[in-house]
């Protein structure tokens, strides 16, 4: 985020609405919800899940997050996914399944 700031700050200033009052209250409420819930509250649940399940195993589930969102957008918003999206989703699900079933080997490192 810090590295992107030189690009995002000028773009934010350029696209900021001339009249803040023209932005609907629902838009501000949605922004506040996304900022608080997904960024702060979700952070604690995600880290708790990483601790309980182990970082290497649970982090693989995050790869599926995009496709769960695409899958839920269909019944909730009526957004029908195209064939390319479905094929990539199937490929990622398959790779995650293979990764979750793989044995993890640890190698002892010799001391100095």
Order of alpha helices (4+ residues) and beta strands (2+ residues): alpha-alpha-alpha-alpha-alpha-alpha
